Amino acid sequence: MNRSGSTAPVAAGAGGTQAVDRAAALLTLIVESDGPVTFTELAERTGLARSTTSRLLSALERTDLLARHDDGYAPGRLFAEHAARVGAADPHGDLLSAASPYLDELAAESRESAHLAVVRHGRLVHIANVETSHHLLGARDWDAVDVPDHCSALGKVLLAWDVLPLPSAPLATPTPHSLDAVALAEELRVVRRRGWAETHDELEVGLCGAAAPVRDARGHVVAALGVSGPTARIGNRADQLGRLIKNRAEALSLRLADTHAEEGVA
């Protein structure tokens, strides 16, 4: 979903700057989006003719400023290279880069939406989401929703390993299935023992999720990897999904450890 506020048509620039202004407007929409943007959306939001939009997108793609995927346009290789050079300023840059293939695999294998979350400034934040194309009905865009930590499988993982502080009672109860403080404490013990967390109708009736911890090279939990989707699809296979997610999270953790070792050798 594109949350850029740039909805007005692009104004014509003076002289030779018009093409630059138009290309910049397209690129801004793509960079500010939290996912690929379709050709139709780009043309409509900028007010450009489809032929002009196509010509400018082709030029931006040739110069690696953007990349075209099956579901739309995304920032290109040059943005990734720049992010890599300044990655030290982003504590989650290496994690996000390493996690990308595991998120894709998890979404494909689970046939559900896959998520990666970390803690920033004491709050759970989604830093990557991969939507599945296998079902018309999927999970919502959680970046736009304020989710109580104890109602989220991702949040339960980060609570269980003390990455997030335990919420103070009384806990929010969005549904009759939401946990109270006593039930949450018991469930977090199960999560630590089992190695993955689950939610059943605790945030919304009809919504389920499962998640597992991702560890850094020192063995510290730094993120949660998970899936979410309708209870009708996930509810009766939570154990299967939990084991799958745990396997993928452990593989990602090993990748992070290997990357750290390689950098140490270098």
N, C-alpha and C positions, 0 to 999 in steps of 0.2 A: 504494500500500500504506500502510495506516495503522499507524504504529508507536507510537501513544499507548499508555501503559500503563494507561489508565483502562478496566478491564474489569469492575469491580464494578458492580452495580446502584446507581442513584442513591438515596441515603437521603432519606426524606421530611423536608422542612424544617418549621419551626414556623410555623403560621399562614399568612399571605400570602406567605411566602418560598418555599413549596414550588415554585410555578411558576417562580420566578426560578432556584432551584437546578437544576431540571430543564432549563430553557433554557440555563443556563450550562454544564451538563454536555454537552449536545449541541453547543454552540458550541465548547467546548474540544476535543472529539474532532475536529471539522472543522478548526479552526485548527492543531492539532498534527499533522494528517495531511499527508503529502507528495503527496496527490492527492485528487480528489473521493471522498466517502464515500457509499455507497449508503444508501437509506432503511432497508433491511433490516438492514444492519450497525449503523446508529445505534440502531435499536430493540433489537437483540440486546445490544449492548455496554452500553447504559444500563439495560436491564431494564424500559424503559417500555412501556406498552401502545401498540400501533400507532396507535390513535386519538389518544392523547396526543402521541405523537411527531409525527404529522401536524399537529396543531393548533399545537404549539410551533414546528415548522419553518416553517409558514406565517407565523406572527407574526415570526419572525426574518428571513424573506425580505422581508416587507412593509417592514421597517425598514432594509433594505439591509445587515444584519449578515451575511447569507449569500446566496449565489446558487445557483440550481438549474441544473445542466447535464444533458446526456443521460446521463452516466455517474455522476451523484451530486451531492452538495452540496459547495460550496467557500466560502471566505471571501468576503464581499460587497464592494460598492463602498466602504463606509466604511473597511474595512481598507486598500484600495488608496490611498484619499485620505490616510489617516494615514501610510502608508508613504512616500507622496510628500512629505509635509511634513517627515518626519524622514530623508529619503533621504540627506542629507549624511553621516549616521552610517554608511550602508551604501555602500561604494565601488562595489558592483556593482548598486545599485538602478536606475540609469538604464539600464544594460546589460540587465538582466532585463526591464524594461518595454519597451525598444525591440525586444528579441529575440523577444518572444512571438509576433507574427504570422509571423515568419520560421521559427520552430520548427514552428508549425502547418502552414505551407506545405510545409516540408521533409518532415514526416511524411506529409502527404497525397500529395505528388508521388513520394516514394521508396517509399511504402507500407511503411515500416519505422519503428522507434522512433527519434526524434530527440533529441539531447542537446546541452546547452550546459555547458561546463566552464571553470573559472577556477583560478587558483592562490591558495590561502590558506595562509599560514604555511608556505610551501615544499611544499605538497601539492596535488595535483589534486583538485578538488572539483566534483561535479555540482551546478549551481545550478538546472537546469531539465531536465525530461524530458517528452516528449510521446509517449505510446504509440500505436501504430497499432491500429486495430480491423479491419484487413483480413485478418489472419492469426490463427489460434488459437495458433500457435507464434511467440513473439517473443523479444526480448532480456530478460534479467532486470533487476531493480531494482539498478542499480550503486551506489546510495547505501549499500547494506549490504555491499559487497564491497571488500576491500583489493586494488586492481589495480596491479601493477607498471607504472610509467609507460611503459616501453618495449614493453609488451604491449598497449597501447591506442592506437587511432588518435588520440584526443584528446590523449593523453600525448605521442605522437610529434610532433604539431604544436607543442605547448608546449616540448618539448625542442629541436625544430629551430630555433625562434626565441629560444632562451635564456631563456624565461620560467620554465622548470624547469631546475634544474642537471642535468647529465649524471650518471646513476647510476654508482657505482663498481663496478668489476669484482670478482668475477665476477657476472654478471647472473643474476637468477632465471630459471629455465626451466620454467614450468608445463607445457609440452608440447614434443614433439620439434621443433616448428616455431618455438619462441621464438628470438629473435636473440641472438647473442653480441655482445660489445663491438665487434668489427671490423665485423660485418654491420650493427649498428645505426648506426655512424658513416657507413657508406656509404649506408644508407637515408635518413638524415637529410639528406644532401646531395641526394638525389633529391627528398625532400619539399620542400626549399627551392626547388629548381629548378622543380618541377612545380606547387607551390602547394597540394598536399593530400597527406594521408597515408592509409595503409591498413593493416589487419591481416588476416591469414589464419590462423586456427587457432592463434594465438600465445598466447592466454590459455586458451582451451578449444578442443579439437578440435570443429569444427562451428560455430564462431562467427567472424564477420567484422565489420569495421567500416571506416568511412572518415570523414575529418574534414578541416577547413580552418580557417585562422586568421581571427579577427575582430580588426580594428584599431580603435583609437580615433582621435580627430580629429587627433592628432599622427602617426599612422601606426604607432604601437606596437602590437604584438600583445598583446591583453588577455584573449583567450578563444579557445576552440576550439569550433566547431560541427560536429556529426557525426551519423551514423546507425550503428546496429548491428543485426545480425540473423543468422539461420542461414546458414552457408556455402552451403547448397543454393540459397538465393535470391540472396545477395549476391555470391558468389564469381565468377560469370561476368559480372557487370555492374559490377565495381568501377570501371572507367574512367568509365562513364556516371554512376555515383553520385558519383564524385570531382568530376567537372565540375559536376554539379548542386549539390553542397554548396559548392564554391568560388564558384559564382555567387551562391548565397544568402548566403554569408558576406561576400562583397564588397558585396552590397546592404545588409546589416546594417551594415557598416563605413561606408558612405556615409550611412546614416541616423544613425549616431552622430555623424558629422562635421557633418551638417546640424543636428542638435539642438544641438551645441556652438556652431555659428555663430548659430543663433537665440537662444540664451541670451546670447551675447556682444552681439548687437544690442540685446536687451532691456535 
